[in-house]
Amino acid sequence: MGEISRFRPGHKAPNDGIYIEVGEQGDSVMNPKQVRLAKGDPFPETSNHNRQWIKKEQHN
């Protein structure tokens, strides 16, 4: 089984990283919130109830 990749406010971050808001269907949103969380930190509220948090991809 895979790790959950979408999170709602109040869920705990599974890993350290930067997380970004997306729409419920995974679509991008204009001016999304971004947060840096440590493992175990709770996700904050999103801009509206139809959004979720995902880990921002790191590009080297």
QUIVENTA-V822890 format. One record per pair of residues at least 24 apart in sequence whose C-alpha atoms are under 6 Angstrom apart, sorted by sequence separation. I is the first residue (numbers start at 1). J is the second residue. D is the distance in Angstrom with one decimal. If there is no record, write none. Layout:
((I,J,D) (I,J,D))
This chain:
((15,39,4.3) (14,39,5.3) (13,39,5.1) (24,50,5.8) (13,40,5.0) (24,51,5.4) (12,40,4.9) (13,41,5.4) (23,51,4.6) (12,41,5.3) (22,51,5.6) (12,42,4.4) (22,52,5.5) (11,42,5.5) (21,52,5.6) (10,42,5.1) (11,43,5.7) (21,53,4.7) (10,43,5.1) (20,53,5.5) (9,43,4.8) (20,54,5.6) (9,44,5.1) (19,54,5.4) (9,45,5.0) (19,55,4.3) (20,56,5.8) (18,55,6.0) (19,56,5.1) (18,56,5.6) (8,52,5.3) (7,52,5.6) (7,53,4.9) (6,53,5.6) (6,54,5.1))
